[in-house]
Amino acid sequence: MKGNDTKEIPVKTHPASAPPLLPLPASWSALALLGMLWGQGLAATLYVENSVGQSVLALDADSGRVLATIALLSAPRGLALCPEQNRLYVAGGDAGTVSVVETVGNKVSRTVKVGSAAWGLALSPDCARLYTTGAGNGRLAVINTADYSVRAVEVGHDPQNVALDPQGRWLLSLNFGRPSSLSLLDPLTLARERTLSVADGPHSWALSPDGKWLALGAVDSRKVQLIDTQSLQVVSSYHSSYARPRKGDKMGVFWCNRRPLDEYKPVGDVLGSGAGGGG
């Protein structure tokens, strides 16, 4: 967006109680902030994807110092952390694998083959089940973390991410292909309950801090859609003004503070505050 080429979000189309969200093109960096782990009596450790370097970096969260570089066989495409198990799970993208990293020592202890691809990860609250999507093969896989057995089910076309309700009420497959959709599944049985139509190219998601809203980043349509997590219906859409995406571009979605939505307007490539900043 150039200079003064801004326009107000039509507030009447957005729920007044929903906190604002911040969409960013994920192609801005090869590093993606994904998780934190506090060891007993230890400083916080931050785990970061390094897609270009085919690794995960373990950083001291206070100083930013690199504590370890965890080498992988392919570029990471999702992280899930279980502090109770002292384990970090890493999706291997087109390698179709999930790597198991022991956070005590930061070493890969096991690699699990899940199919032709593994994009995105979601971990059940008890860390017993790990979900990932298989991109071009149209499947969602669940790994039993006790014995690393794998079960897969058919979902929509070209799923590239997976979202899980923290309370275990629903599981969503983000189906990137056309027509784009979300497949709603039962997290335990993997039975497909229904299909939700969404904007083209759903790729990323983020839950609001109170769990009431799911923000869905749809890169092909340059939109962020807001979904009510009770009804699982799209209640509004935000349009991002950044340039039409190139092949391979992604969109990251992050929640920021709780200013009323009527204080926000598009500024450059983000939804920023009219008072001077989007954070």
N, C-alpha and C positions, 0 to 999 in steps of 0.2 A: 504494500500500500504506500502511496506517495504522499508526503507532506500533509496537507489538510484533507486528504481524501478519506474522511472518516464519516461514519454515520451511526446514530444511536441504535442500540438493540431495541426492537419493539417489545417493551416490557410487558405489555398485556399478554404476550404469548408464553411467558415464563412464570412458573409458580413463585409467589413472593417469598415462600419459606425456604426455597432452595438456595444453598450457598453458591457463590460464584465459582467458576472453573477456569482453568488456564490451559488452552490447547497450544502445543508447540510442534513444529515439524521435527520428527525424531531424527532426521538426517543431519541435524546440526552437529552431532558429535558421535564418535565411535564408542563413547562411554555412556552407559546407562546406569543410573543409580537404582539399585534394586533391593538391598536388604541390610539389616543391622543385626549384630549378635553381641549380647553382653555375657561374658563368662563370669563365673562367680569370683568377685574380687579383681576382675580384669577390666581394662578400659574397653570401650565400645569398639567393635570391629565392623567396618563397612565393606560389603562385597559389591564389586562393580564389574559389569560386563565389559570386556574389551574385544569387540567383534573383529576389529582389524587384526589384532594380535592373537586371535584364537585362544583366549585365556580369560580367567577371572582374576581380578586384583583384590587382595585383602588389604584394606587400608586402616590405619589408626584414625578413628573418627575425630579425634581431637587435633592431631597435628597434620593429618593427610599423608603421613609417611607410609610407603609401601611396605607391608609386613611380609607379603608373599605373592608370587605370581603363580597361579595354578594353571598349568598348561593343559590344553584340551586338543582333541583330534579334529575339531571343527569350530566354527564361530558360534558362540553361545547365543541362544534365542529365547532365554527366559530363565529366571532364578526362582527358587522357592526354598525357604529356610525353616528348619525345625530346631529351635534351640534345645528342646528336651532331648532330642536324639543326637545333638551335636553334629548335625548333618546339613549340608547344603546340596540341593539338587539343581542340576544345570541341563537345560534342554539343548540338544545338539543340532537343531535345525535340519538341514538337508541330509545329515548323516543318519537321521532316524534313531538317535540314541539319547538316553538320559544318563548323565554322569553323576555318581554319588561321591560327594566330597566330605571327608571327615574334617570338621572344623578344628579339632584338636590336631594340629600338625599341618592342616590345609593340604591334604593329599587326596587324590582320586583313589577310592578303594574299590569301585565297581563301575562297570558300564553296562547299561541295560538296553537291549535292542527293542524298540517299540514298533517299528515299521519303516516306511520309506522316508519319513520326516518326523520331527518333533519340534513344534512351534508353540511357545507359551507354556507356562506351568501354573497349576493351582493345587494347593495342598489342603487336605481336609483339616479341620481344627485339631483333631487328635493325631495328625501326622500319619494316619494309617493308609490313606489313599492319595495318590499323586496323579493328577490329570494332565494330559497334553493332547495336542491336536496334530493330525497327520498331513496337513496341507493338501497337496494334490490328490492323495488317495481317498479323501472324503471321510476320514474316520477320526474318532476321538478314542484315546486309549487311557485306561486307568491301570496304574501299577500298585500292587499290594506291597507296601514297604516292609512287611515282615518277611516275605519270601521272594519278592521281586517278580512274582508272576504277573503277566500282562493280559488284559482283556480289552478288546476293541469293538466298537459299534459304529455303524454308519450314521453320519450326520449330514450336513449340507455340503455344497460344492466348495472345495478349496478352503477348509477351515484353517485359520492361521493364529488363533489364540483361544484361550478358555478362561471363563470367569466363574468364580464360585462364591456363593453367599457365605459369609463367615459363620452363620448359624446353620448352614447345611440345608437351607430350604430349597435352593435351586442351583443348577449347573447350566452354564451357557456356552455353546460353541459359537465362535465368531466366524461366520462363513463368508469369506472374502469374495468368492466367485459370483457371477451374475446368474440369476438375480440374488443380490446379497441378502443375508438373513441371519438370524440368531436361532439356533436350535435349543430348545428348553428341555433339559433332561432331569430325571430323578437322580440325585448324586449317589444313591446306594444301588439302585437296580439298573441304572443307565437307560431306563425306558424313556423314549422320546415322547414328551407330552404335547408339545405344539411348536410351531414355527412362527417367528416374529419377523415381519418385513422391516428393514432398516435402510438407511442411506447407503450408497455404493461404497464398497471397500472398507468394511469394519475391520479394524486392526488392533486397537488398543482400548483399554477401559480403566476406570478408576472409581472406587466407591467414595461417597462423601463420608466425612468423619462420623456422622450419626447413622450411617447405613441406609438412609432413606432414598438416596439417588445414585444411580449408576450413570456415569458419563461415558459415552461411547465415541471413540475417535474413528471417523470414516474418511480415509485419506483420499479416495478417488473422487468423492463428492465435496471435499474440503468442508466437512461439517462435523460438529460435535453435537450428538443428540443426548438429551436428558431422559432417563428412563426411571419411572417410579418402581422401586424394588418390591412394593407390595402387589401392585397390579401387573407389573412387568409390561407396561405400555409406554411407548414413546410419548412424552408430554410436551416436548419442545425441541427446537433445533437451533443451533448457533452456526452461522456461516463464517468460516475463516477466509481472510482475503489473500493469503499467501499464494504465490504463483501456482498455476496448474501443476500437479505433481508429475515428476519424471518417473520412469520405471525404476522400481526399487525404493522409492521414497516411502517414509512411514510418518505417522503422526503420534506423538505422545500426548497423554492427557493427565493433568495433575490438578488436584484441588488446592486452592489457596485460601484466603481468609473468608470471613463470613459477612462481608459488607453486603447491604441490600443490592439486588440485581440492578435496580434502577440507577446505581452509581457507576455502572460499567458500560463501556463502549469499546468497539474494536480499535486497537492502536497497533499499527504494524502487523505483526504476525501473532499477536496475543490478544486476549480479552483483558484490557487494563482498566484501572480505576480512573474515573473522570477527575478524581481528586489528586491524581499524580502518581500512579504506579499500580501494578497488578498484584503485588505480593501481599 
